[in-house]
Amino acid sequence: MVKSSIFQRIYYGWFIVFIAGLGIFFSGPGQTYSNSQFIDEYIRDFGWSRSQVSSLYSVATLIAGLIMIFVGRFIDRFGQRMMMVSVGTLFALACFFNSMVSSMWMLAIGFFLVRLLGQGSMSLIPNTLVAQWFIKKRGRAFSIMTLGSFASAMSFPIINTWLIGEWGWQFAWRFWGVLLLVLFVPIALIGVRNKPEQIGLVPDGLSQNERGDAGVTIGAKVTASEQNWTLKEAMRTKAFWAILVCVGIPSMINTGITFHIISILGTNDLSPEIAAMVLSLMAAVGIPMSLVSGYLTEKVKTNYLLLGIFIIEIMLLLLLLITNHLVIAIVFGTLWGIANGFERIALNVIWPNYFGRKYVGSINGFGVTMGVLGSAFGPLPFGVGFDLFQSYTPILLISLVFPVIGILSALIAKKPDKTQLVEQS
């Protein structure tokens, strides 16, 4: 057991933020920005069509998304530490499995495993963990944790391109499996504590013995200010469903673009290296923007940040239609990074901010499920559209309707009041 006296000067929650950020980083092998580097390798080695690979990816992601609802409940039941160690170990084994893919059914299973364990679980667990350790400083904590996400998005495309070029795609999968087992899993096992109360602290770094002027425990004041909603109660609010829409749309659009980014830019005579640069630039720009976003979530209503995200997404889709030069690609990557910086913080913070810490695993589990489902439907339309029209222009134009829906949903997603729900009952 970690003793609270060790952490009188440095709040242990910041160590938790570091471990959570590391977890987000190592979700990379399950993320589309990493898998996109393998797609053309599969097509070339096995002779599969882009539609076939996209379909497998979408179906596998869809099934993984549906299962994510149970992962959220497991987090509430077993705690983040046990889940992080278990999922990290299974995720490493999934990477080894993907290095042995030789048929379409193996590819489907491989996609399912990395999407469930990586994109879904390795994103959900750190988000719920940080939410337990911070309330007033939650925006800042999430912004720091999200640095792991951008570091992952920035480094995985470049590292994968190098590993695949030098030693092949099979070695690249094994490389990440080994790192998960020897680096991430031991750190999670040794360092994670599920809640500050387990080591004599309360959220934001206060000791349970600290007292205010009136003799009332400060930690109690902070905790009492929360409204803890059950999943059933949250589902009775308009905000819950509006937020789900706001989660699903960016996931769908971003995954579709990321999955086919090499092909999309290739149709405009831009090289795979430029496509990898765009992904890395997006991540690099997203880092300072996530820090700004973390501060803004403590000052500005979260649904207003979501509104801004969808406005930028409209600009992104229009800009991608004319991205045929390095300069325009840089502008696109920069704007994409700005959108992602705001998106990754706002969509993580909004669940505990709106519905409290107690059942955040189950509630955010629905959010991650919607995100995974959104990403499931992203690649397939782009792949089918390209096979039909030999162009991405039609699907990019059709996709413009979704950010418009997102704008309307963001306006609806105002913070609910639990006392009003009780009165209505």
GINORPE-V806766 format. One record per pair of residues at least 24 apart in sequence whose C-alpha atoms are under 6 Angstrom apart, sorted by the first residue. I is the first residue (numbers start at 1). J is the second residue. Records with the same first field share a line. If there is no record, write none. Layout:
# GINORPE-V806766
I: J ; J
This chain:
# GINORPE-V806766
3: 199
4: 199 ; 200
11: 205
13: 133
17: 145
20: 126
21: 145 ; 148
22: 148
24: 123 ; 148 ; 149
25: 148 ; 149 ; 152
27: 118 ; 119 ; 122
28: 152
30: 114 ; 115 ; 118 ; 119
31: 119
32: 259
33: 258
34: 156 ; 157
36: 259
50: 383
51: 383 ; 384
54: 379 ; 380
55: 380
56: 108
58: 376 ; 377
60: 111 ; 112
61: 112 ; 115 ; 376
62: 373 ; 376
64: 112 ; 116
65: 369 ; 372 ; 373
68: 369
69: 365 ; 366
72: 361 ; 362 ; 365
73: 362
75: 361
76: 361
80: 194
81: 192
85: 185
88: 185
91: 117
92: 177 ; 180
95: 173 ; 177
96: 174
99: 170 ; 173
128: 361
132: 195 ; 357
133: 196 ; 203
134: 203 ; 204
139: 294 ; 295 ; 297 ; 298
140: 294 ; 295
143: 290 ; 291 ; 294
147: 287
150: 283
153: 283
154: 280 ; 283
157: 276
226: 356
227: 356
228: 355 ; 356 ; 358
229: 355
230: 359
231: 363
239: 413 ; 414
242: 409 ; 413
243: 413
244: 367
246: 406
247: 371
248: 370 ; 371 ; 374
251: 371 ; 374 ; 375
252: 374 ; 375 ; 378
253: 378
255: 375 ; 378
256: 378 ; 379
268: 324
278: 333
281: 333
282: 333 ; 334 ; 336 ; 337
283: 337
285: 334 ; 337
286: 337 ; 338 ; 340 ; 341
289: 338 ; 341
290: 341 ; 342
293: 342
303: 410 ; 413
306: 410
307: 407 ; 410
309: 339
310: 403 ; 407
354: 415
